[in-house]
Structures are given as structure tokens and as C-alpha cells.
Amino acid sequence: MNKDKTSLVVIDLQNGIVNSQHAPYTGAQVVEKATKLVNTFTKNGAFVALVRVSSFDGKDWFVPQTDANRSASGFPDGWDHYVPELDAFQKTYRITKRQWGAFFGTDLDLQLRRRGIDTLVLCGISTGIGVDTTAREAYARAYQQIFVEDAMTASTKEEHDHCITHIFPRIGKVRTTDEVLAMLK
């Protein structure tokens, strides 16, 4: 892996998401693995993008008519803050998105292309929502991708396993944290 052409993209590791119920890994387990990745990537001079979902006033989100029940309650203060373990890293690029994927409506693609990056290493929460949508957007933009299986999780094990088994192998490579860290040495 060429660290000059590779970026780590960390999806939605923020207070209001990490502290929810997840499977097959807990939010704390994903934060631990992601922190190792961010630490190693930044020490090697690689570009790291931390992505969070947030809203200015709730009117900047697309709210489709769906069959799923949506909570009408607001979010508590600080729900969209990066978890402290990641917020401590100063040499990371911060992106705020207003939807599931990290590309639409952000400057992620611009920042990656200006740096000559052609490969993304993806991790975060949720495997089947934020990570999957970002992965599909990256695929449409012709990025090579590596998915860090044990540094992402979902609402259910089935959702996580579906992406890991059926979606991600078709658009990139699935690896563990240890395998990705070994590639950077």
C-alpha cells in the first residue's frame, strides 16, 4: 500500500452513534481499532479524514417518506462530537455530512484528488449505512478500497455480515486492522 496515495476515512465515530447498540462489535471496540489506524496513518504522514453526520437546524437533512418509523425527538447536546479518542488527533481532516454517504455535498472527493489519493481504507459505524453508502460513492468515483472488517460495526450482525460477505468483496478488499497496519510498515 502506497501511503502517499492512500487515505483512511473514518465514518461517524461520534458520541451519539458510538454509544448505541451495535453488533458484531461494540462501539468501544470499533473506536479502539480505529484509533490504532488513525495513529498509524498519521504517524506515517498519510491523509486521514474523520467524517461525522450533523445538522445545522434539522432542515438541512433529506427526510424521505419511508416505511420505517423515524424518531421525531431532537438530539442531545454533543451527540455529533467526535469521540474523544479521535478528536485528540490534530492532523486529521474533518468533514461534516448531512446524509449517509461522505461524498455527496462535501469536499471529500476534492481533497482526495488534490492529494493524488487513489485508495481508501474505510472503517466506522454503521457498516450497512454510512460505510456502505460511502463505499458505493467511492466505487462510482473509481477509488480502490480496503474495508477494515473489525473496525466497523452495524445495528445487527446480519447487516454487518451482509456487507462484508456480499457487497464489499465486489468493490474492494476486506481486511482486518492488523492486516492493514502490517501493510503500512
C-alpha positions as CSV (number, residue, x, y, z in Angstrom):
1,M,0.0,0.0,0.0
2,N,1.4,3.4,-1.0
3,K,0.8,5.7,2.0
4,D,1.1,8.8,-0.3
5,K,-1.8,7.6,-2.4
6,T,-3.9,6.1,0.4
7,S,-6.3,7.7,2.8
8,L,-8.0,6.4,5.9
9,V,-11.7,7.5,6.0
10,V,-13.4,7.1,9.4
11,I,-17.2,7.2,9.3
12,D,-19.4,8.6,12.1
13,L,-17.4,7.7,15.2
14,Q,-19.2,10.3,17.3
15,N,-20.8,10.3,20.7
16,G,-24.4,9.8,19.6
17,I,-23.6,6.9,17.3
18,V,-20.8,5.1,19.1
19,N,-22.8,4.8,22.3
20,S,-25.7,3.0,20.7
21,Q,-26.3,-0.8,20.5
22,H,-24.1,-2.5,17.8
23,A,-23.1,-5.9,16.5
24,P,-21.0,-7.9,15.9
25,Y,-18.6,-5.4,17.6
26,T,-19.3,-2.8,20.3
27,G,-18.8,0.9,19.6
28,A,-15.9,0.8,22.0
29,Q,-14.2,-2.0,20.1
30,V,-14.5,-0.1,16.8
31,V,-13.2,3.1,18.4
32,E,-10.2,1.2,19.8
33,K,-9.4,-0.3,16.3
34,A,-10.0,3.0,14.5
35,T,-7.8,4.8,17.0
36,K,-4.9,2.4,16.2
37,L,-5.5,3.0,12.5
38,V,-5.6,6.8,12.8
39,N,-2.5,6.8,15.0
40,T,-0.5,4.7,12.5
41,F,-1.8,6.5,9.4
42,T,-1.0,10.0,10.8
43,K,2.5,8.9,12.1
44,N,3.2,7.7,8.5
45,G,2.1,11.0,7.1
46,A,-1.0,9.6,5.3
47,F,-4.2,11.6,4.9
48,V,-6.9,10.8,7.4
49,A,-10.4,12.1,7.1
50,L,-12.8,12.0,10.1
51,V,-16.4,12.1,8.9
52,R,-19.4,12.9,11.1
53,V,-23.0,13.4,10.5
54,S,-24.6,16.5,11.8
55,S,-27.3,19.1,11.2
56,F,-27.4,22.9,11.5
57,D,-31.1,23.1,12.3
58,G,-32.6,19.8,11.1
59,K,-33.8,21.4,7.9
60,D,-30.6,20.6,6.0
61,W,-31.3,16.8,6.0
62,F,-33.2,15.0,3.4
63,V,-36.1,13.3,5.1
64,P,-37.8,10.8,2.7
65,Q,-41.2,9.3,3.2
66,T,-40.4,5.7,4.3
67,D,-42.0,2.7,5.9
68,A,-39.6,2.8,8.8
69,N,-40.5,4.7,11.9
70,R,-38.3,7.8,12.5
71,S,-37.8,9.4,15.8
72,A,-39.2,12.9,16.0
73,S,-37.1,13.8,19.0
74,G,-34.1,16.0,18.8
75,F,-30.5,15.1,19.5
76,P,-28.8,15.8,22.8
77,D,-26.0,18.4,23.0
78,G,-22.7,16.9,21.9
79,W,-24.2,13.9,20.1
80,D,-22.4,14.9,16.9
81,H,-19.0,15.5,18.5
82,Y,-16.2,13.1,17.6
83,V,-15.4,10.6,20.3
84,P,-12.5,11.9,22.5
85,E,-10.1,9.2,21.3
86,L,-10.3,10.5,17.7
87,D,-10.9,14.2,18.5
88,A,-7.5,14.2,20.1
89,F,-5.8,13.7,16.7
90,Q,-5.0,17.2,15.4
91,K,-3.6,16.2,12.0
92,T,-6.9,14.9,10.6
93,Y,-9.2,16.5,8.0
94,R,-12.7,16.9,9.4
95,I,-15.8,16.5,7.3
96,T,-19.5,17.1,8.2
97,K,-22.0,15.3,6.1
98,R,-25.8,15.7,6.1
99,Q,-26.7,12.3,4.8
100,W,-25.5,8.7,4.9
101,G,-22.5,9.0,2.4
102,A,-19.4,11.0,2.9
103,F,-19.1,12.3,-0.7
104,F,-22.4,14.0,-1.6
105,G,-22.4,17.6,-0.5
106,T,-18.9,17.5,1.0
107,D,-15.4,18.3,-0.4
108,L,-14.1,14.8,0.3
109,D,-13.5,13.9,-3.3
110,L,-11.8,17.3,-4.0
111,Q,-9.4,16.9,-1.0
112,L,-8.5,13.3,-2.0
113,R,-7.9,14.1,-5.7
114,R,-5.8,17.2,-4.8
115,R,-3.5,14.9,-2.9
116,G,-3.3,12.3,-5.6
117,I,-5.1,9.7,-3.5
118,D,-6.5,6.7,-5.3
119,T,-7.1,4.2,-2.5
120,L,-9.4,4.5,0.5
121,V,-9.3,2.5,3.7
122,L,-12.8,2.6,5.3
123,C,-14.0,2.0,8.8
124,G,-16.6,3.2,11.2
125,I,-20.3,2.9,12.0
126,S,-22.5,1.8,10.5
127,T,-21.3,-1.0,8.2
128,G,-24.6,-1.1,6.2
129,I,-25.4,2.6,6.2
130,G,-22.6,5.2,6.5
131,V,-19.7,2.9,5.5
132,D,-21.7,1.1,2.7
133,T,-23.0,4.4,1.2
134,T,-19.6,6.0,1.3
135,A,-18.1,2.8,-0.3
136,R,-20.6,2.8,-3.1
137,E,-20.0,6.5,-3.7
138,A,-16.2,5.9,-3.8
139,Y,-16.7,3.0,-6.2
140,A,-18.6,5.3,-8.5
141,R,-15.7,7.7,-8.4
142,A,-13.2,4.9,-9.3
143,Y,-11.3,4.7,-5.9
144,Q,-9.6,1.4,-4.9
145,Q,-10.9,0.4,-1.5
146,I,-10.0,-1.6,1.6
147,F,-12.6,-2.3,4.2
148,V,-11.4,-2.9,7.8
149,E,-13.9,-5.5,8.9
150,D,-13.1,-5.4,12.6
151,A,-13.1,-1.6,12.7
152,M,-16.7,-1.3,11.7
153,T,-20.0,-2.5,13.1
154,A,-23.7,-2.2,12.4
155,S,-27.1,-2.3,14.1
156,T,-27.2,-6.1,13.7
157,K,-24.6,-8.8,13.0
158,E,-26.7,-9.8,9.9
159,E,-26.4,-6.3,8.4
160,H,-22.7,-6.2,9.0
161,D,-22.1,-9.7,7.6
162,H,-24.2,-9.0,4.5
163,C,-22.0,-6.0,3.5
164,I,-18.7,-7.9,4.5
165,T,-19.7,-11.0,2.6
166,H,-21.8,-9.8,-0.4
167,I,-21.1,-6.1,-1.1
168,F,-17.6,-5.1,-0.1
169,P,-15.7,-8.0,-1.8
170,R,-17.3,-6.9,-5.1
171,I,-15.9,-3.3,-4.8
172,G,-12.7,-3.7,-2.8
173,K,-10.8,-5.8,-0.4
174,V,-11.8,-6.8,3.1
175,R,-9.0,-6.9,5.7
176,T,-8.6,-6.8,9.5
177,T,-7.0,-3.9,11.4
178,D,-3.8,-6.0,11.9
179,E,-3.6,-6.7,8.2
180,V,-3.9,-3.0,7.3
181,L,-1.4,-1.9,9.9
182,A,1.1,-4.5,8.5
183,M,0.6,-3.1,5.0
184,L,1.8,0.3,6.3
185,K,5.1,-1.0,7.6
